[in-house]
Every structure is written in C-alpha cells, then in structure tokens.
Amino acid sequence: MNDKKVKGLSKVENYYQHYGLRAGELNKEGEKVIGYICSFVPVEIITAAGCIPFRIKGDVHEPITKGDNLMETIVCPLVRSYFDLCLKGRYDFLSGIVIPHACDSMVRGYSAWNYSLDLPYSYFLNIPSVVKESSFEFFNAELNNYRRGLERFVGKEISDDDIAGAIRLHNNNREKAKALYEFTKPEVPLISGTELRKVLAVGLSLPISESNQLFDEVLTEIKERKASPGKKGPRILIDGACIDNYSIMEIVEGLEADVVTDTVCTGTRDYWPEADTGIDPIDALAIRYLDKINCPKTYRENRPGTFEGDIADRFGDIGARAEEFNVDGAILLVYKFCDPFGFEVPARKAYYESVGIPLLCLESEYSAGTIGQLKTRIQAFLEMIG
C-alpha cells in the first residue's frame, strides 16, 4: 500500500484492520517500540527517548486462549485480551512495555506480563490513587525513575528539552483530535462515531509525528465531504473505560442514531487533557496524569461534602460533553470484572438522572458474540428516547 497515494480514511482503515502494521515496519528498520495499556502512561517520555509509544489494542474477534493459562479468568477481559494477543505474537515487534498502577488487573498482572513476554525493557509505573499535595511530590520522583530507566534502555540522556518538545507534539495531536470531534457537532454529523473511533485508535499506534500527519489528512478529507455518512437521529454519548473497538458504535449507528461524543479512555479521556507548557516538563506531566485524567481509580481530596456535590465533581466531564455535543442519551459500557467502573455504576446512574440524561447501562465480556447480543437492548433504548 503506497501511503502517499491513499487518502486519510483509507489509510486509517488499513492501519486499523492491520493494527500494529506501521509499528512493525519501523521496528524492522531499527526503531524501538514501547507498548503500553492505559491512559495513565506518560507517552511523552517514551517519545522524548526516541522510541515509539504504541497503545496495545485488544481484539473482540479473537478468543482468549493462551492468556487464560497464565492469567486468572476473573481478570478484566480487556486486559486478558491484550495479554493473550501478546502471547500469540500479534505484537512481537515490541521492544518493551510499560504498565501503570491503575486497576487491580494491571497491578496484579504485571508480573505475568514481565515473566511471560521476557522483553528487553519493562517498567511498572507507580501512580498514586489519592491525589493530594504529597502525591505530586511522589509522582515527580517516579517520573524521573521512569525517565532514568528509559535512558539506560536507549543508551542516551533524556533532557528536559526533549520532554518539553515531546509535550508540544502530543499536545498538538490532542488538539487535532478535538478538531475531529467538531465534525460530530452538526445536526447530521460529518464523521460517524465508527470512523472517529478507528481514527483515534490508529493515532495511538503510530509515531507522534505520523499520527499528527494522519490526523491532518483526515481533517482535510472530512472538510471536503459533500454529504454526511449518516442520517439525523438520536445523539448518543458513549461512556465507560477503554473502548478500543467500534462494535458498539456500529450497532448504534446501524440503528440510525449518531454517536457524537464519549467519555472513554481511548476517546476524550485520553485525547482532551493537555500538558501545561512553560513550566518544568516533569511537573507538567505529573499535573496532567494525576489531576487532569478523570478515572474511577483516582480519589481527589477536598471534594464537596454532599452526595450531590460529590457526583457533580466526579462526573462533571460527562455533563460538559453532553451539553457541548447536544446529546439525547448515553450508553455506559462496563466490562465484566472491571471493578473501578463497576463500583461506580450506581453513582454514575444518579449523576445522569440529576442532569436529565437518559442512560442505558450495559455489561460486556469483550467478545464479538456478546457485543452483538446487546443490539436488542440498544434498539429499545433508542426507541424510548427517539
């Protein structure tokens, strides 16, 4: 495939269907590709080290087999899918992996990843779950440990200027992602939720400079569209953890509704918060990853003392996205055994009720078969709000 002759969305489709294709090519050319599995991994330091950050993606169409021999089956099915694909060689171009202290499935599974894959580089990133003043001091030190470990691996110093430059590149990428979301704001969106999901997923699999270039190509292509790919229908927000496949969007849009925004890890949760510039770059990363990413695993002190105030503080980003994109309803997709999101379901439901947004809550086992079974419930929900 000659990328120079292929338009942005066609290139996205190729890279999505052959996820990791470009990273594999670059690895054969001598580039180091560092895999990661969560939004809490500071990818800027990987870029600053001259490596390629690569977000590992699961596969709902691939049954988990090898992974279940080495990881408990009561672990999050998404994490198990990641692990299973790595064991099967899907991502055999990885030079290393970074796993953060996020959910229990990641924390307790790190030893299995480290032992089973035997990669040249691996790092467990210790991230505080409670955010207060001392948390930033701790995390700054941890980021410098992470930095020094990468320096030893690549054999060169990672300067503050290197990190500041990487921050600018990744911030630019996030700005382009926000610009893509703008195309979902019209009454009939110019880009479908399925298309957007693929673009964002592919963007996390490429070197940041190539991701920026691809986003520019897609932005230009969408601007030149003469007609929308969809029809006017109920406007839906997708909520949940890491939704790295397009199945749920495809079901919704197949029922003539529009997925116009989200609050998921590979969507606005990942792409919208930017790192500050003009300050110490390690401080900037500590602030971004501790205080700007809104995840159930994080507890922030000094929250309002009432239940109503607490849910408004914790889930205010949902209300902001819903208002900005004029949504008619929301679908919350929770993976089986996902404790951080599972424990929050009652509070999230209460928040949606408080802001008057109809909500459908679904549980998925992260497989094509079970996702397909959700269609009937989604159809009934859309008929109710339509």
N, C-alpha and C positions, 0 to 999 in steps of 0.2 A: 504493500500500500504506500503510494507516494503522498506523504502528508502535505507537500507543497501544492498539490492539485486538488486536495479534498477540503470541502467546507467544514466549518467548525463542528456542527452537529453530527455529520457523518463520521468525523474523526472521533467524537465523543462515543458514538455507538460502537465503533471498532474497539476503542480502548476499554469500554465498559464490558463488552462481551468477551474480551480477552484481557481481563483485568490483570495488571502487572506486566503487560507486554513491553511497554516502554522501559520500565524499571529493569526488566530482564535484559533488554538490549544494552542499556547503559552499564549494567553490571559486567556484561561480556566485554565492554570497552574499558573496563578497569575502574569504574565508579563504585563507591561503597554505598549500598542501600541499607538504611536502618528502618526496620519495621516497628510500628507502634500500634496500640489497640484502643486508645482512649483520648478524648479531647484534652485531658489533663497533661499530656506530654508536651513540653515546650519545644515545638518543632524548629523554632528559630535557632536554637543552639545546634541542632543537627545540621541545618543549612550553613550556619557560621563555621562549622567544622569542615565544610566542603563535601559533606555527604548528602544523600537524597533521603528526606523523610518520606516514608511510604506507609500509608494507613492500611493495615491488613483488613480485608473485607471477607465476610462470610459468604456462604452460598446456600440459599434455601433449597436448591435443587440437588444438592449433594448430601446423601445420608451420612450421618456421623457414625463412623465405624472404628477406625484406628484410635481416634481420640477417646472413645469410651473405654478403651483398655487401660488408659493411663490417667484419666481424669474422672472423678465421680459424676454419675449421671444426674445428680441433684444440683449440678452446677448450671448456671445460666446457659441456655442452648446457643446463644450467640457466641459466647466465649469458647464453648466447646467446638463450634463450627470453625472459628479461627484456628484453634489448636489442631483440629483434625486435618484441615487443609494444609497446614504447615507440615504435619507428619507425612502427608501424602505427596509432598514435594511440589505443591502448587506454587509456593513462594520460595523455591530453592535458590533464588538469586539473592536472598537476604544475607548481608554481612553481619547483621546484629539485630538486636531487638531491645526496646525499652518498654517496660510495663510499669504503670504508676500504682500508687497506693490509692485505689479508688474503691470498687466494690470488693466483697469477700472473694468472689470468683477469681478476680485478678490477683488479689493479695495471696490467697492460698494456692493459686495455680502457678505462681511464678517459678517455684522450684521444679515443677513438671516441665514447663517450657525450657528452663535453663538446662536441665539434665537431658531431656529427650532430644532437643534440637542441636545441642553442642555447637553453638555458633561462636565465631571468633570474638564477638562482643555481646554482652548483655548487661542491662542495668535495671535495677528496681528503684524507681523514683519515689522517695518517701514524701508524700504530700499531706500536710495537716488536714484533718477533717473539721476541726474547730478553727474558725477564723477570728483571731484577736491580734493585738499588737505583737505579742511574742511569736505568733505563728509566722509573721513575715520575717522576723529575725532568723528563725529556724529554717524557713524555706529558702531564704537568700543563701544560707550556708549550704543547703542541699543542692541548690542550683549550681553553686561553684564546685561541689564534689562531682556532680554530673558533667560539668564542663571539663574538669581535670581528667575524668575517666575517658571522655571522648578525645581529649588531647593525647593521651597515651595511646589510644587506639589508632588515631590517624597520624601520629608522629609529628605534630606541629602545634604551636600555640594558637589558642582561640582568643583573640583580643577583644576588648570592649568595642572597638570599631567594627570588628567582624560581626559581633552580635547586633550592634546598632544597625548595620547595613541589612542584616537578615530581617530584623524587625520591620524595617521600611518595606522590604519586598513582600513580606507576609501581610502587612497592613494593606498594601496595595492590592493584594489578592483578595482580601476581605472586602475592600471597597468595591471591587469588580463583582464579587458575589452579591453584594447588596444591590448593585445596579441590575443584576439579573432578576432579583425579586421584584424590581419595579415593574417588570413586564407582566406580572400577575395582578397588578392593581386595576387595570381597566375592567369594565363590566364583563367583557369577554376577554380573558387573559390572552396575551400574545405568545406566551410559552406555557406549556402544560406542566403540571406538577411532576409527571413522569419524566419529561425531558429535563426539568430542572434537577431532579434527584440524580439522574445519570451524570449531568454536567458537574455537580458538586462532588459526587463520589470520585469521578475521574480526576478532578482537580487535586484530590488528596493523594493521588498515586503518581504524580509527576514531580520533577524538579520544579521549584517555585517559579523560576523564570519561564519554563514551558507552560506551567499552569496559567500564569498571567497572560501569556500569548494566546493560549487556547480560549480563555475567557473573553479576551478582546475579539477573537474571531467569532465566537458565539454571539456576543453583544451586537456586533455588526450585522450578522446574519438575521437576528431577530428583528433588529430595527428595519431591515429591508423587507420584512414579510408583508405581503399584501392582504393576507387573511389569517385569522386565528385558527389554531389546530383544534379548538374545542367549540362548545356552544355555551350560551348563557345558562347557568344552573346554580344550585346552592353552592355557596362559597365555603370551603372547608379548611380548617386548621388541623394539622396532624401533630399530636403531642406524644411524648414518650422518650425512650432512651435512644440508642443508636439504631436508626432505621437505614440500613445501607443498601437495601434493595427497593425496587419500585413497585412491588406487587400490590401493596395496599393502595398506592396512588392510582395504579392501573385499574383496580376494581372500582374505586370511587369515580374515576373519570369515565370508565365504561358504562357507568350508570348515569351519565350526563350531569355530573356535578364537577366542580372545579376545585382542585387542591391549590390554594393560593398562598399559603404560608405554613410554617411549622414552628415547633419549639422542640427540636430533636438534636442529638449530638452531631450528626453529620449535616445539619442544616444551620438554623440561626444560632443555636448554642455554640457551634464550632466557629462559624464564619463571622458573626456580627461583632463580638467584643474585640477591640483593637488594643494593642500595647501602646502605652504612652511613649512619646518621643521627647527628646530634650532633657531627659533625666538619665541617671545611671541605668544602663540597659538591663542589668540583673534585677534592680528594683522594679523596673517596668514589667519584666516578665513575672516577678513574684506577685505584683498587683493584678496583672491580667489573669493569671491562672488561679489565684486564690480568691480574688474579690469580684471578678467580672464574669466568671462562668457560673451559671446558676444550675447546680446539680443537687439532687436529693442527698448525696453523700456528704454535703457540706453544711455545717451548722455555723451560723453567724451570731455572735453575741449582740446584745443590745437591741434585740428585736422587740416590737411592741408587746405589751403585757397581756393583750386580749387575743382570743382565738381569731376574731375577725381581722384584727391588725396583723396578726402573725401570718395568716394565709395571704393577705394582700401583699405583705412584704416578700414572702417566699415565691409567690406565683404571679407577681405583678407583670413580669415579662409576657406572660400569656395574654393578659388583658391588653397590654400595649400592642402586641402583634395583632390581636383580634380586631382592635379598633382601627389600626393603621390599614389593615387589608380588608376591612368591612366584612368579616366572616359571619356566616349564618349558623354555623355549628362546628363542633370539634370532635375528633376521634382520638381517644387515648389508647395507644397500643402498648401493652405491658408484656414482657416476655415471662414465661413460666420460670419460677425460681429467681426472678430479679427482685431481690429483697428491697433495695433502696427505693425503687419506684412502686413496688407492691405495697410497702408500708404506707406510702403517701397517697394511695388511691382515695381513701375517704376524705382526706383534707383537700385534695385536688377537686374532687366532686363538689365539695362545699364551696370552693372558690368559684368554680364555673357557675354554680347556682347563684352565688352572690352577685356575679356580674351579668347574669341573664343569658349565658351562652349554652344552648343545648349540647349535651355531651353523650357520646357513646363510648363506653369503656370495653375494650376487647383484650383477651389474653391470647398470646400466640406461642407456639412451640418452635418457631423459626424453621418452618419447613413449608415447601410449596403446597403440600396437601392440606395442612391445617389452615394456611392463609386463605386458600380457596373456599374453605368451609365458612369463612366469615362473611361471604358475599350476601347471604340472605339477611343477616342482621344489619349490614351496612345499607342494603336496599330499603329495609323497613325504616331505618333511621332517616334516610334521605327523603322518603315519602312523608315522614312525620314533620320534618322541618320545611319541606318544599311547599 
